[in-house]
């Protein structure tokens, strides 16, 4: 973590861990890592991004017995990485991928070894959602919601495809509104798209919002839609499922591993505005189907994507990579001293 304030809660609750933050200063971070490798024995390093793979290789020069792993997510391994980064990732003892799609792309495009890659899907810390009775009973139209960054470097999120499909949808669903949460360098282009297709009055761009406002947006929407081709996994789909919402995603990237077509949501071809419009119309006009998909999504989240599942899988991966003596010592610790995060 970069922000010192962000690590304070973890530092207070996990007394057995020493956590440092560097405020985004990469040089200070690298110096601290090298200093640690020079003065202490290091058994295992887990690099949270491929950008840190070269540093991990350097640490191993000082700690030959050290094993290191790298977490891979999406676009950074869907295309061929720069030579040094690709070579460094290949030196890793193990890799952790957030989706099977990312795993396959990493093997195919960057020549990573499939047998070294373990799967660790994203997860949510589970808690019941408190729903407002007033909002449930209030008369209103149909609300679509999208949440994500609107950045010019990520123009395949599908928000513009949703906007361009809405004139057809509105003909069948005249009381429809589309809410977009997120900001970035591509926000103004999306506003222009809405203006050009003549529905700027139906699209609300909220920009960056507080957690309370985001909660209200999820709670009050009828359908969560993000037909993106850039999702290594799609964390926002889990957030929508937590609120029992029907989800529309693209049959692309890691999204199909989260959203099961016809079971927990609907999958459409990325960029196909006609298919997206038909899917949205069907869901807007069928409240029972929306509720069925939403409840199935909530159940899938509880069964497959909670933080408890995440911790269990991550623990298994790390124990498999640690030396046997370290694993034995870990298992002999009192339960109160076992890391819980």
N, C-alpha and C positions, 0 to 999 in steps of 0.2 A: 504493500500500500504506500502511496505517496504522501498523503495528508496525515500529519501527526495526530490531528483531532480524530481522524477516522479509525486509528488503531487504538485509541485510548480505552474504549469499551472492552476490546479483546485483551488488552494488557491487564486491565483490572480483573477480568473474569478468569483468565488463563494464567494463573500464577506460575505454572511450571514452564511457561514459554517466555522467551525473550524476543520481543518484537521491536523492530526499528523502522523508522520512516525517513525519507530523504527529500520530501518536498519537490519531487520531480527532478532532482539533481542527479543525473545519470553518472556523472564523474564521481561524485561522493559515494554513490551506491557501489560502483565498481571498486573503488578504493577500499571500502568497508568489506566487501566480499573477499578481495585478495588478502587483506589483513587477517581476516578470519582463517583463511586457508593456510596462512603462514604460521599462525600461533596455536591453532586447535586442530584436532582430528575431526575430519568431516566424513561421515558415512554415506550420506545421500543428499543430492541437490535436486530440487524440482523447479525448473524454469517455467514461469507462467506464460511465456510467449516465445516464439521462435527467435525474436530479436535478441534474447538473452542466451541463446545456444553458444555463440562464440565465447562469451564470458565463461560459460560452464566448461567448455573445452580448456580454457586457460586455467581455471581452477584445478582441473584434473592433472595438469602438469605438476602442481604442487602437492596434490593428493592422489597418487596413482591408484590407490585402492577405492577411491570414491566412485560411486555410481551416480549417474545423473539422468534425469528424465526431462522431457519437454512436453508442454501442453499445446495441442494444435486445435484450432477453432474452425476456420473457414477460408475466406479469400486468401489469407496469407500462404496457404499451401495448395489452393486450387489452381494457382498459376505457378510457373517455375520460379523458385526463389533465386536471389542473387547467389553467386558461386560460393562465397565464404559462408553464408548463412545455410545454404543447402548442405554443404560439406559438414558443417558443425552439427546440424540436426541429425545427419546420418551417423555421427559418432555417438549419439545418445544411446545409453543402455536400454532405455525404454521410452515409449511415447504414450501420451494419453490423449485420445480424441473425444470430442463432445458428441460426435455422431458417426454413424457408419459411412455416410456419404463422404464426409471429410476424410475419413480413413482411406476410402477407396481412391479418392482424388489424390491424396498425398502419395499413395503407393504408385499410382499410374503416372503422375506428372513429375514428381520429385524423386522417384526411385527409392522411397523409404521402405523398410522391411515390414511386411504385413504382420509377421509373427512377433514383432516388438511393440505393436500398437494395441493398447487396451482401450475399451470404451468406457466413458464416464459421462453419461448424459447430464445436462444441466438440471437443476432442481430448485424448488421453492421451499423456504421454511414454512411448514404447514401451520395454518391457524384458520379458525372459522371466520367467515366474512359476516360482519353485522350489516344487515340490509335494512334500509329505512322503510318502514311501513307506509309513510306518507308518499314516498316516491313510487312505491309499487302500485298504489291505488290512484295516483294522479293521472288524469287523461292527457295523453300526448301522442305524437306520431311515432314513426319508426326512426331510430337513431343508429347510424353506423359509426364505428369508432376505429381509428388507426392510431398506433403509438410507435414512434421511432424517430431516428435522426433524419433530418432533411438536409443532407449534405451533398454537394455537387460531385463528390467522389463516390457516392453510393446512389446512383440514379436508377437502380433496378429494384428499389423497394416496392414499387407497384402502386404508390399513392396516386401518381398521375394517371395510371390505368383505371383506378377506381373513379377518379373525377371524370374522366372521358367516357366512362360507361354509364354515368348517372343520368344523363338526359333521357335515355331509353328507360331506365328504372323508374324515374319520376313520373313517366306517363302512366305507369301501372300503380305506382305508390306515391301519390301526390303529396302526402304529408311527411316525406322523408327528409332527414337532415344528416349531414356527414360531418363528424367532429375529428379533427386531426391534432394530436398532441405531439409536439416535438419542434425543434428549431434547428437552424443550420444555414449554410450558404445557399441551399437550393430552395429555401422557403418562398422567395419572391417568384421564382419560376412557377411553382405550384399555384400560387395565387393568380398568376397570369393565365395558367391553363384553365382554372375555374372561371375566370372572366371571359376567356375566349369561347368556351362552350356554353356560356350564358347561365351558369348556375352559381355564381359567386355568392348569392344570397342564401344558398343551401349549404355552403361549406364554411365551417368555422375553424380557423387556424388559431389554436390557443397558445402556441409556442411552448416554452418550458413552463411546467406547473409544479406546484407543491404536491407532496404525497397525499394530502387530504383532497385536493382537487382531482388528482389522478384516480383516487378511490371513487370519487363521485362519478367520474367519467365511465369507469368500468361498470359501476353499479347501474347507471342509468341507460347504458347502451342496450340495444337489442341484438346486435350482431357485431362481432369483432372481425375486421377484414384487413388483411395485409398479404396480398398476392405477390410476395417478394421472391426474387431469384438470387438473393444474396444472404440467405440465412444458413449458417453452419448448423444451427439448431433451431433457434426461434424462441427465446425466453419469453417474449411478450405473449406467445400463444398459451404458455402455462399460466401467465397472469390472468388472461381472459378466462381460461378454464376454471381458475380458482373462484371466479365470480359466477360460474355456471352459464357462461355465454357460448352460443354457437360461434364457431370460428370458420372463416373462409381464408384459405392459404393457397399458394401456388404449389403445383406438383413439381417442386424443384428444390435442390439443395437438401438440407436436413429436415425441412418442414414435414415431409410425409412420415418421418419417424416420430413426430409429435402428434400431428393431426391425421387421424385415420379417416379416410374418405367414406362418408356415409355413416360413420360410427360416432366420431367425436366432432366432426366438422365436414366441410366440403373442400375438395381440391380442384383447382382449375389450372388450365395451361397458362403459364406466365405470358402476359401481354395480350391474351385473347379477350378483348373487350366484350365481344358478343357472348362468349361462354360465361364470363363474369357477370354480365347483366342478367342473363337467364337465371344463374344461380342465386343472385341477390333477390331477384323478383320472387322466385319460389320461396325463399326463406322469409322474406318480408311478409308474404301473404299466408304463411303457414306457421302460426304461433306454436302449435303442438310439436312440429318438427324442430323448431328452434329450441324448445324446452327439452326435447328428447336428446338432441345433440349436446346441449349444454350440460345436462345431468350426466351423460356418458363421459364428457370431457372432464368433469369434476371427479368422477370415479376413477378415470384413468390417471389423473394427477395424483390422487391419494394412493393408488396402487403402484405407480411406477416412478413418480418424479418428485417425491418429497425429499427434504434434506436428510432424513434418516436413511433413505436408500443411498443417497449420495455419499454420506459418511461411511456407510458399510462397504460400498464398492471401492472408495478411495483407500480405506484402511487395508483392504485385501490387496490392492495393487502395491501399496508401499511396503507392506510386510513381505510380499513376494520378492521385492527388490533389495531389501535390507539383508545384511549378513545374518546367518542363523543365530549367532550368539546375541546379537542386538534384538532379534525377534523374541528370543527366549526371555531376555531381561524385560522386554516390554510386556510380555504376557504374564510375568510374575509380579508386575507392579500392582499395588492395591488399586481397586477400581476408582477410588477418589482421585488418584494421580493420573488416570488415563486421560489424554487429551480428548476434548469433546467438541472441537471445532476445527 
